[in-house]
Amino acid sequence: MTRVQPGSFLTLHYRLAGPDGADVVSTFGDKPATLSVGSGQLAPAIESRLIGLEEGARAAFELPAGAAFGERNPDLLQRVKTALLHELGDPDAQYGLGDVVQFPTPDGQGSYAGVVREVGADWLLFDFNHPLAGQPVRFEVELLGVL
């Protein structure tokens, strides 16, 4: 049997669950995913647990708080004036707690998301941390193919 190693191409089913046990993402019951180990498609802490597994293996890993998506970074909480949001986006947009807003990267080639955590009179507090940062997660995998 072929074992997973850095650079392997994988066909797999996987499930990622948050600290409450609810699925964040799952391919079980749907089409399997394909990815290349080391390409950044999975968190390095998850990829490292796949190394050495054989094709056909099924495994589950508990990752402690912060291991999969890093610790929460207070510097990634940023206040943004609503006037700026209206100037750069939809001037009629309304924002509420928990809303996810996409922001362009400085080069304009990509985007990143922020979650509204507080609403002030003329500002919003956005959290740009990964939603699972600082949280324990469970990763379950079934390796269907390893190349």
TIVO-2410 file (N, C-alpha, C; in nm, 3 decimals):
# residues 147
REC num residu      c1      c2      c3 atome chaine
REC   1      M   0.084  -0.119   0.000     N      A
REC   1      M   0.000   0.000   0.000    CA      A
REC   1      M   0.088   0.125   0.000     C      A
REC   2      T   0.037   0.228  -0.066     N      A
REC   2      T   0.108   0.355  -0.075    CA      A
REC   2      T   0.079   0.438   0.050     C      A
REC   3      R   0.184   0.498   0.105     N      A
REC   3      R   0.171   0.583   0.224    CA      A
REC   3      R   0.178   0.731   0.184     C      A
REC   4      V   0.110   0.812   0.262     N      A
REC   4      V   0.111   0.957   0.241    CA      A
REC   4      V   0.249   1.010   0.278     C      A
REC   5      Q   0.301   1.095   0.190     N      A
REC   5      Q   0.428   1.163   0.217    CA      A
REC   5      Q   0.417   1.305   0.163     C      A
REC   6      P   0.509   1.393   0.200     N      A
REC   6      P   0.503   1.529   0.146    CA      A
REC   6      P   0.500   1.525  -0.006     C      A
REC   7      G   0.409   1.603  -0.065     N      A
REC   7      G   0.396   1.607  -0.210    CA      A
REC   7      G   0.297   1.506  -0.266     C      A
REC   8      S   0.246   1.414  -0.183     N      A
REC   8      S   0.149   1.315  -0.231    CA      A
REC   8      S   0.022   1.385  -0.278     C      A
REC   9      F  -0.041   1.327  -0.379     N      A
REC   9      F  -0.174   1.370  -0.422    CA      A
REC   9      F  -0.274   1.276  -0.359     C      A
REC  10      L  -0.376   1.330  -0.295     N      A
REC  10      L  -0.471   1.250  -0.220    CA      A
REC  10      L  -0.612   1.266  -0.276     C      A
REC  11      T  -0.684   1.155  -0.273     N      A
REC  11      T  -0.829   1.157  -0.291    CA      A
REC  11      T  -0.883   1.108  -0.158     C      A
REC  12      L  -0.969   1.186  -0.097     N      A
REC  12      L  -1.011   1.154   0.039    CA      A
REC  12      L  -1.148   1.211   0.071     C      A
REC  13      H  -1.208   1.151   0.170     N      A
REC  13      H  -1.323   1.211   0.236    CA      A
REC  13      H  -1.270   1.265   0.368     C      A
REC  14      Y  -1.321   1.381   0.408     N      A
REC  14      Y  -1.280   1.434   0.537    CA      A
REC  14      Y  -1.393   1.512   0.601     C      A
REC  15      R  -1.380   1.525   0.730     N      A
REC  15      R  -1.476   1.600   0.812    CA      A
REC  15      R  -1.395   1.682   0.911     C      A
REC  16      L  -1.430   1.809   0.923     N      A
REC  16      L  -1.370   1.896   1.023    CA      A
REC  16      L  -1.483   1.943   1.112     C      A
REC  17      A  -1.468   1.919   1.241     N      A
REC  17      A  -1.569   1.958   1.339    CA      A
REC  17      A  -1.508   2.055   1.439     C      A
REC  18      G  -1.587   2.151   1.481     N      A
REC  18      G  -1.544   2.248   1.579    CA      A
REC  18      G  -1.557   2.195   1.720     C      A
REC  19      P  -1.534   2.279   1.819     N      A
REC  19      P  -1.534   2.235   1.959    CA      A
REC  19      P  -1.670   2.183   2.008     C      A
REC  20      D  -1.777   2.224   1.940     N      A
REC  20      D  -1.909   2.174   1.980    CA      A
REC  20      D  -1.944   2.042   1.912     C      A
REC  21      G  -1.853   1.990   1.828     N      A
REC  21      G  -1.875   1.863   1.760    CA      A
REC  21      G  -1.951   1.877   1.629     C      A
REC  22      A  -2.003   1.995   1.599     N      A
REC  22      A  -2.078   2.016   1.475    CA      A
REC  22      A  -1.981   2.025   1.357     C      A
REC  23      D  -2.021   1.966   1.245     N      A
REC  23      D  -1.939   1.970   1.125    CA      A
REC  23      D  -1.923   2.113   1.076     C      A
REC  24      V  -1.800   2.150   1.045     N      A
REC  24      V  -1.771   2.275   0.979    CA      A
REC  24      V  -1.772   2.249   0.828     C      A
REC  25      V  -1.713   2.137   0.790     N      A
REC  25      V  -1.713   2.092   0.652    CA      A
REC  25      V  -1.705   1.939   0.654     C      A
REC  26      S  -1.771   1.876   0.557     N      A
REC  26      S  -1.765   1.731   0.545    CA      A
REC  26      S  -1.789   1.692   0.400     C      A
REC  27      T  -1.704   1.603   0.349     N      A
REC  27      T  -1.724   1.550   0.215    CA      A
REC  27      T  -1.787   1.411   0.219     C      A
REC  28      F  -1.801   1.354   0.338     N      A
REC  28      F  -1.865   1.223   0.350    CA      A
REC  28      F  -2.008   1.235   0.299     C      A
REC  29      G  -2.051   1.143   0.217     N      A
REC  29      G  -2.185   1.149   0.160    CA      A
REC  29      G  -2.193   1.235   0.036     C      A
REC  30      D  -2.080   1.287  -0.009     N      A
REC  30      D  -2.074   1.370  -0.129    CA      A
REC  30      D  -1.951   1.326  -0.207     C      A
REC  31      K  -1.909   1.407  -0.303     N      A
REC  31      K  -1.789   1.375  -0.381    CA      A
REC  31      K  -1.666   1.389  -0.292     C      A
REC  32      P  -1.568   1.300  -0.308     N      A
REC  32      P  -1.444   1.315  -0.231    CA      A
REC  32      P  -1.364   1.436  -0.278     C      A
REC  33      A  -1.276   1.480  -0.193     N      A
REC  33      A  -1.187   1.592  -0.223    CA      A
REC  33      A  -1.057   1.538  -0.281     C      A
REC  34      T  -0.989   1.621  -0.356     N      A
REC  34      T  -0.853   1.589  -0.401    CA      A
REC  34      T  -0.764   1.705  -0.363     C      A
REC  35      L  -0.644   1.673  -0.318     N      A
REC  35      L  -0.550   1.778  -0.279    CA      A
REC  35      L  -0.409   1.725  -0.282     C      A
REC  36      S  -0.316   1.816  -0.276     N      A
REC  36      S  -0.175   1.784  -0.274    CA      A
REC  36      S  -0.119   1.821  -0.137     C      A
REC  37      V  -0.054   1.726  -0.072     N      A
REC  37      V   0.005   1.751   0.060    CA      A
REC  37      V   0.117   1.854   0.046     C      A
REC  38      G   0.109   1.959   0.124     N      A
REC  38      G   0.210   2.064   0.122    CA      A
REC  38      G   0.172   2.184   0.038     C      A
REC  39      S   0.054   2.180  -0.023     N      A
REC  39      S   0.012   2.291  -0.109    CA      A
REC  39      S  -0.063   2.399  -0.033     C      A
REC  40      G  -0.088   2.376   0.096     N      A
REC  40      G  -0.158   2.476   0.176    CA      A
REC  40      G  -0.308   2.462   0.177     C      A
REC  41      Q  -0.361   2.355   0.118     N      A
REC  41      Q  -0.505   2.335   0.115    CA      A
REC  41      Q  -0.558   2.292   0.252     C      A
REC  42      L  -0.473   2.229   0.331     N      A
REC  42      L  -0.506   2.192   0.469    CA      A
REC  42      L  -0.406   2.258   0.562     C      A
REC  43      A  -0.446   2.281   0.685     N      A
REC  43      A  -0.355   2.338   0.784    CA      A
REC  43      A  -0.237   2.243   0.804     C      A
REC  44      P  -0.115   2.297   0.822     N      A
REC  44      P   0.003   2.213   0.841    CA      A
REC  44      P  -0.013   2.111   0.953     C      A
REC  45      A  -0.080   2.147   1.063     N      A
REC  45      A  -0.098   2.053   1.174    CA      A
REC  45      A  -0.183   1.934   1.132     C      A
REC  46      I  -0.278   1.956   1.042     N      A
REC  46      I  -0.361   1.846   0.992    CA      A
REC  46      I  -0.280   1.762   0.894     C      A
REC  47      E  -0.210   1.829   0.802     N      A
REC  47      E  -0.128   1.756   0.705    CA      A
REC  47      E  -0.025   1.667   0.774     C      A
REC  48      S   0.037   1.716   0.880     N      A
REC  48      S   0.141   1.638   0.948    CA      A
REC  48      S   0.086   1.508   1.004     C      A
REC  49      R  -0.043   1.506   1.040     N      A
REC  49      R  -0.104   1.384   1.093    CA      A
REC  49      R  -0.141   1.287   0.982     C      A
REC  50      L  -0.145   1.334   0.859     N      A
REC  50      L  -0.173   1.245   0.746    CA      A
REC  50      L  -0.048   1.171   0.698     C      A
REC  51      I   0.069   1.233   0.720     N      A
REC  51      I   0.194   1.173   0.675    CA      A
REC  51      I   0.209   1.034   0.738     C      A
REC  52      G   0.237   0.936   0.653     N      A
REC  52      G   0.258   0.799   0.699    CA      A
REC  52      G   0.133   0.712   0.694     C      A
REC  53      L   0.015   0.772   0.680     N      A
REC  53      L  -0.106   0.690   0.670    CA      A
REC  53      L  -0.109   0.618   0.536     C      A
REC  54      E  -0.163   0.497   0.536     N      A
REC  54      E  -0.171   0.418   0.414    CA      A
REC  54      E  -0.300   0.446   0.338     C      A
REC  55      E  -0.294   0.429   0.207     N      A
REC  55      E  -0.413   0.436   0.124    CA      A
REC  55      E  -0.517   0.339   0.182     C      A
REC  56      G  -0.640   0.383   0.192     N      A
REC  56      G  -0.747   0.301   0.248    CA      A
REC  56      G  -0.768   0.322   0.397     C      A
REC  57      A  -0.676   0.394   0.462     N      A
REC  57      A  -0.687   0.416   0.607    CA      A
REC  57      A  -0.800   0.511   0.639     C      A
REC  58      R  -0.855   0.492   0.756     N      A
REC  58      R  -0.953   0.585   0.812    CA      A
REC  58      R  -0.903   0.622   0.951     C      A
REC  59      A  -0.900   0.751   0.979     N      A
REC  59      A  -0.844   0.795   1.108    CA      A
REC  59      A  -0.916   0.922   1.153     C      A
REC  60      A  -0.905   0.951   1.282     N      A
REC  60      A  -0.959   1.074   1.339    CA      A
REC  60      A  -0.855   1.131   1.433     C      A
REC  61      F  -0.843   1.263   1.431     N      A
REC  61      F  -0.745   1.333   1.513    CA      A
REC  61      F  -0.812   1.445   1.590     C      A
REC  62      E  -0.779   1.455   1.716     N      A
REC  62      E  -0.822   1.569   1.798    CA      A
REC  62      E  -0.704   1.666   1.801     C      A
REC  63      L  -0.726   1.786   1.759     N      A
REC  63      L  -0.621   1.887   1.762    CA      A
REC  63      L  -0.654   1.987   1.872     C      A
REC  64      P  -0.559   2.013   1.960     N      A
REC  64      P  -0.586   2.105   2.071    CA      A
REC  64      P  -0.608   2.249   2.023     C      A
REC  65      A  -0.661   2.328   2.111     N      A
REC  65      A  -0.690   2.469   2.080    CA      A
REC  65      A  -0.568   2.536   2.018     C      A
REC  66      G  -0.589   2.600   1.905     N      A
REC  66      G  -0.484   2.675   1.838    CA      A
REC  66      G  -0.395   2.595   1.747     C      A
REC  67      A  -0.397   2.462   1.754     N      A
REC  67      A  -0.305   2.382   1.674    CA      A
REC  67      A  -0.338   2.386   1.525     C      A
REC  68      A  -0.463   2.384   1.489     N      A
REC  68      A  -0.501   2.378   1.348    CA      A
REC  68      A  -0.504   2.515   1.282     C      A
REC  69      F  -0.556   2.615   1.349     N      A
REC  69      F  -0.576   2.746   1.286    CA      A
REC  69      F  -0.513   2.860   1.364     C      A
REC  70      G  -0.420   2.827   1.451     N      A
REC  70      G  -0.348   2.928   1.526    CA      A
REC  70      G  -0.429   2.982   1.644     C      A
REC  71      E  -0.361   3.059   1.724     N      A
REC  71      E  -0.426   3.124   1.838    CA      A
REC  71      E  -0.497   3.249   1.790     C      A
REC  72      R  -0.594   3.294   1.866     N      A
REC  72      R  -0.661   3.419   1.834    CA      A
REC  72      R  -0.562   3.534   1.852     C      A
REC  73      N  -0.563   3.626   1.760     N      A
REC  73      N  -0.472   3.740   1.764    CA      A
REC  73      N  -0.554   3.867   1.786     C      A
REC  74      P  -0.537   3.933   1.901     N      A
REC  74      P  -0.616   4.054   1.927    CA      A
REC  74      P  -0.588   4.166   1.827     C      A
REC  75      D  -0.472   4.163   1.761     N      A
REC  75      D  -0.441   4.265   1.661    CA      A
REC  75      D  -0.528   4.251   1.536     C      A
REC  76      L  -0.596   4.137   1.522     N      A
REC  76      L  -0.683   4.115   1.406    CA      A
REC  76      L  -0.826   4.160   1.432     C      A
REC  77      L  -0.847   4.231   1.542     N      A
REC  77      L  -0.975   4.299   1.568    CA      A
REC  77      L  -0.955   4.444   1.528     C      A
REC  78      Q  -1.032   4.491   1.431     N      A
REC  78      Q  -1.012   4.625   1.378    CA      A
REC  78      Q  -1.144   4.700   1.367     C      A
REC  79      R  -1.142   4.826   1.408     N      A
REC  79      R  -1.259   4.913   1.390    CA      A
REC  79      R  -1.250   4.978   1.253     C      A
REC  80      V  -1.364   4.979   1.185     N      A
REC  80      V  -1.373   5.041   1.053    CA      A
REC  80      V  -1.491   5.137   1.055     C      A
REC  81      K  -1.468   5.258   1.012     N      A
REC  81      K  -1.575   5.359   1.005    CA      A
REC  81      K  -1.678   5.315   0.902     C      A
REC  82      T  -1.805   5.327   0.937     N      A
REC  82      T  -1.912   5.290   0.842    CA      A
REC  82      T  -1.907   5.380   0.719     C      A
REC  83      A  -1.863   5.504   0.734     N      A
REC  83      A  -1.852   5.594   0.618    CA      A
REC  83      A  -1.754   5.536   0.516     C      A
REC  84      L  -1.645   5.478   0.561     N      A
REC  84      L  -1.547   5.417   0.471    CA      A
REC  84      L  -1.608   5.295   0.402     C      A
REC  85      L  -1.681   5.212   0.476     N      A
REC  85      L  -1.746   5.096   0.416    CA      A
REC  85      L  -1.845   5.139   0.308     C      A
REC  86      H  -1.921   5.244   0.336     N      A
REC  86      H  -2.018   5.293   0.238    CA      A
REC  86      H  -1.950   5.357   0.118     C      A
REC  87      E  -1.836   5.420   0.142     N      A
REC  87      E  -1.761   5.482   0.032    CA      A
REC  87      E  -1.702   5.376  -0.061     C      A
REC  88      L  -1.650   5.269  -0.003     N      A
REC  88      L  -1.583   5.165  -0.083    CA      A
REC  88      L  -1.677   5.055  -0.132     C      A
REC  89      G  -1.794   5.045  -0.071     N      A
REC  89      G  -1.887   4.939  -0.107    CA      A
REC  89      G  -2.024   4.994  -0.138     C      A
REC  90      D  -2.124   4.922  -0.093     N      A
REC  90      D  -2.264   4.960  -0.115    CA      A
REC  90      D  -2.302   5.069  -0.013     C      A
REC  91      P  -2.335   5.189  -0.059     N      A
REC  91      P  -2.368   5.296   0.036    CA      A
REC  91      P  -2.496   5.271   0.115     C      A
REC  92      D  -2.578   5.177   0.071     N      A
REC  92      D  -2.703   5.147   0.141    CA      A
REC  92      D  -2.693   5.021   0.227     C      A
REC  93      A  -2.577   4.959   0.232     N      A
REC  93      A  -2.561   4.834   0.307    CA      A
REC  93      A  -2.584   4.855   0.456     C      A
REC  94      Q  -2.648   4.759   0.516     N      A
REC  94      Q  -2.670   4.757   0.661    CA      A
REC  94      Q  -2.589   4.639   0.716     C      A
REC  95      Y  -2.524   4.657   0.828     N      A
REC  95      Y  -2.439   4.554   0.887    CA      A
REC  95      Y  -2.488   4.521   1.027     C      A
REC  96      G  -2.485   4.393   1.061     N      A
REC  96      G  -2.527   4.349   1.193    CA      A
REC  96      G  -2.427   4.251   1.253     C      A
REC  97      L  -2.442   4.224   1.380     N      A
REC  97      L  -2.354   4.129   1.448    CA      A
REC  97      L  -2.354   3.996   1.375     C      A
REC  98      G  -2.234   3.942   1.356     N      A
REC  98      G  -2.219   3.813   1.291    CA      A
REC  98      G  -2.210   3.818   1.141     C      A
REC  99      D  -2.238   3.933   1.081     N      A
REC  99      D  -2.226   3.943   0.935    CA      A
REC  99      D  -2.081   3.923   0.893     C      A
REC 100      V  -2.064   3.856   0.780     N      A
REC 100      V  -1.930   3.837   0.723    CA      A
REC 100      V  -1.918   3.931   0.604     C      A
REC 101      V  -1.813   4.011   0.604     N      A
REC 101      V  -1.791   4.110   0.499    CA      A
REC 101      V  -1.657   4.080   0.432     C      A
REC 102      Q  -1.659   4.080   0.299     N      A
REC 102      Q  -1.538   4.057   0.221    CA      A
REC 102      Q  -1.466   4.189   0.197     C      A
REC 103      F  -1.335   4.189   0.216     N      A
REC 103      F  -1.250   4.305   0.191    CA      A
REC 103      F  -1.146   4.268   0.087     C      A
REC 104      P  -1.115   4.359  -0.005     N      A
REC 104      P  -1.011   4.329  -0.104    CA      A
REC 104      P  -0.872   4.334  -0.041     C      A
REC 105      T  -0.782   4.250  -0.090     N      A
REC 105      T  -0.643   4.258  -0.046    CA      A
REC 105      T  -0.583   4.387  -0.103     C      A
REC 106      P  -0.474   4.436  -0.045     N      A
REC 106      P  -0.415   4.562  -0.093    CA      A
REC 106      P  -0.381   4.561  -0.243     C      A
REC 107      D  -0.343   4.442  -0.297     N      A
REC 107      D  -0.310   4.436  -0.439    CA      A
REC 107      D  -0.434   4.419  -0.528     C      A
REC 108      G  -0.551   4.402  -0.465     N      A
REC 108      G  -0.674   4.387  -0.540    CA      A
REC 108      G  -0.693   4.252  -0.606     C      A
REC 109      Q  -0.601   4.160  -0.583     N      A
REC 109      Q  -0.607   4.030  -0.650    CA      A
REC 109      Q  -0.686   3.926  -0.572     C      A
REC 110      G  -0.714   3.952  -0.447     N      A
REC 110      G  -0.785   3.854  -0.366    CA      A
REC 110      G  -0.876   3.925  -0.266     C      A
REC 111      S  -0.921   3.847  -0.170     N      A
REC 111      S  -1.004   3.906  -0.065    CA      A
REC 111      S  -0.986   3.830   0.065     C      A
REC 112      Y  -1.030   3.891   0.171     N      A
REC 112      Y  -1.030   3.828   0.302    CA      A
REC 112      Y  -1.157   3.870   0.372     C      A
REC 113      A  -1.196   3.792   0.470     N      A
REC 113      A  -1.325   3.816   0.535    CA      A
REC 113      A  -1.307   3.863   0.679     C      A
REC 114      G  -1.399   3.946   0.720     N      A
REC 114      G  -1.407   3.990   0.859    CA      A
REC 114      G  -1.549   3.971   0.909     C      A
REC 115      V  -1.560   3.934   1.035     N      A
REC 115      V  -1.691   3.912   1.098    CA      A
REC 115      V  -1.721   4.031   1.188     C      A
REC 116      V  -1.840   4.087   1.176     N      A
REC 116      V  -1.881   4.200   1.261    CA      A
REC 116      V  -1.901   4.149   1.403     C      A
REC 117      R  -1.824   4.203   1.498     N      A
REC 117      R  -1.834   4.165   1.639    CA      A
REC 117      R  -1.903   4.270   1.725     C      A
REC 118      E  -1.893   4.398   1.686     N      A
REC 118      E  -1.960   4.507   1.758    CA      A
REC 118      E  -2.006   4.611   1.657     C      A
REC 119      V  -2.115   4.677   1.691     N      A
REC 119      V  -2.167   4.785   1.607    CA      A
REC 119      V  -2.171   4.912   1.691     C      A
REC 120      G  -2.096   5.012   1.648     N      A
REC 120      G  -2.096   5.140   1.717    CA      A
REC 120      G  -2.182   5.240   1.640     C      A
REC 121      A  -2.186   5.363   1.689     N      A
REC 121      A  -2.267   5.467   1.625    CA      A
REC 121      A  -2.220   5.495   1.483     C      A
REC 122      D  -2.088   5.497   1.460     N      A
REC 122      D  -2.036   5.525   1.326    CA      A
REC 122      D  -1.920   5.433   1.288     C      A
REC 123      W  -1.913   5.318   1.353     N      A
REC 123      W  -1.807   5.222   1.325    CA      A
REC 123      W  -1.856   5.080   1.349     C      A
REC 124      L  -1.778   4.984   1.294     N      A
REC 124      L  -1.800   4.841   1.316    CA      A
REC 124      L  -1.668   4.781   1.361     C      A
REC 125      L  -1.675   4.689   1.455     N      A
REC 125      L  -1.555   4.616   1.496    CA      A
REC 125      L  -1.556   4.483   1.421     C      A
REC 126      F  -1.451   4.463   1.339     N      A
REC 126      F  -1.437   4.340   1.261    CA      A
REC 126      F  -1.333   4.248   1.324     C      A
REC 127      D  -1.362   4.120   1.320     N      A
REC 127      D  -1.269   4.017   1.364    CA      A
REC 127      D  -1.217   3.946   1.239     C      A
REC 128      F  -1.087   3.960   1.214     N      A
REC 128      F  -1.025   3.899   1.096    CA      A
REC 128      F  -0.953   3.769   1.130     C      A
REC 129      N  -0.970   3.718   1.252     N      A
REC 129      N  -0.915   3.587   1.288    CA      A
REC 129      N  -0.993   3.479   1.214     C      A
REC 130      H  -0.928   3.365   1.189     N      A
REC 130      H  -0.999   3.250   1.135    CA      A
REC 130      H  -1.107   3.213   1.236     C      A
REC 131      P  -1.226   3.175   1.192     N      A
REC 131      P  -1.334   3.143   1.287    CA      A
REC 131      P  -1.298   3.033   1.388     C      A
REC 132      L  -1.205   2.944   1.352     N      A
REC 132      L  -1.166   2.837   1.444    CA      A
REC 132      L  -1.033   2.865   1.514     C      A
REC 133      A  -0.979   2.986   1.500     N      A
REC 133      A  -0.855   3.021   1.570    CA      A
REC 133      A  -0.877   3.007   1.721     C      A
REC 134      G  -0.781   2.945   1.786     N      A
REC 134      G  -0.788   2.927   1.931    CA      A
REC 134      G  -0.887   2.822   1.976     C      A
REC 135      Q  -0.940   2.745   1.884     N      A
REC 135      Q  -1.040   2.643   1.917    CA      A
REC 135      Q  -0.984   2.503   1.893     C      A
REC 136      P  -1.024   2.407   1.975     N      A
REC 136      P  -0.989   2.268   1.945    CA      A
REC 136      P  -1.077   2.220   1.830     C      A
REC 137      V  -1.023   2.133   1.745     N      A
REC 137      V  -1.100   2.077   1.633    CA      A
REC 137      V  -1.076   1.927   1.624     C      A
REC 138      R  -1.168   1.863   1.556     N      A
REC 138      R  -1.156   1.719   1.527    CA      A
REC 138      R  -1.153   1.705   1.375     C      A
REC 139      F  -1.055   1.629   1.328     N      A
REC 139      F  -1.040   1.603   1.185    CA      A
REC 139      F  -1.051   1.453   1.162     C      A
REC 140      E  -1.142   1.413   1.075     N      A
REC 140      E  -1.163   1.273   1.043    CA      A
REC 140      E  -1.135   1.256   0.895     C      A
REC 141      V  -1.066   1.148   0.857     N      A
REC 141      V  -1.027   1.129   0.718    CA      A
REC 141      V  -1.043   0.982   0.677     C      A
REC 142      E  -1.079   0.963   0.552     N      A
REC 142      E  -1.075   0.832   0.487    CA      A
REC 142      E  -0.996   0.851   0.358     C      A
REC 143      L  -0.879   0.787   0.350     N      A
REC 143      L  -0.792   0.801   0.234    CA      A
REC 143      L  -0.833   0.703   0.125     C      A
REC 144      L  -0.888   0.754   0.019     N      A
REC 144      L  -0.935   0.670  -0.091    CA      A
REC 144      L  -0.824   0.640  -0.190     C      A
REC 145      G  -0.734   0.735  -0.210     N      A
REC 145      G  -0.624   0.717  -0.304    CA      A
REC 145      G  -0.505   0.803  -0.267     C      A
REC 146      V  -0.385   0.747  -0.289     N      A
REC 146      V  -0.261   0.819  -0.261    CA      A
REC 146      V  -0.171   0.801  -0.381     C      A
REC 147      L  -0.129   0.909  -0.444     N      A
REC 147      L  -0.035   0.905  -0.556    CA      A
REC 147      L   0.091   0.980  -0.522     C      A
***
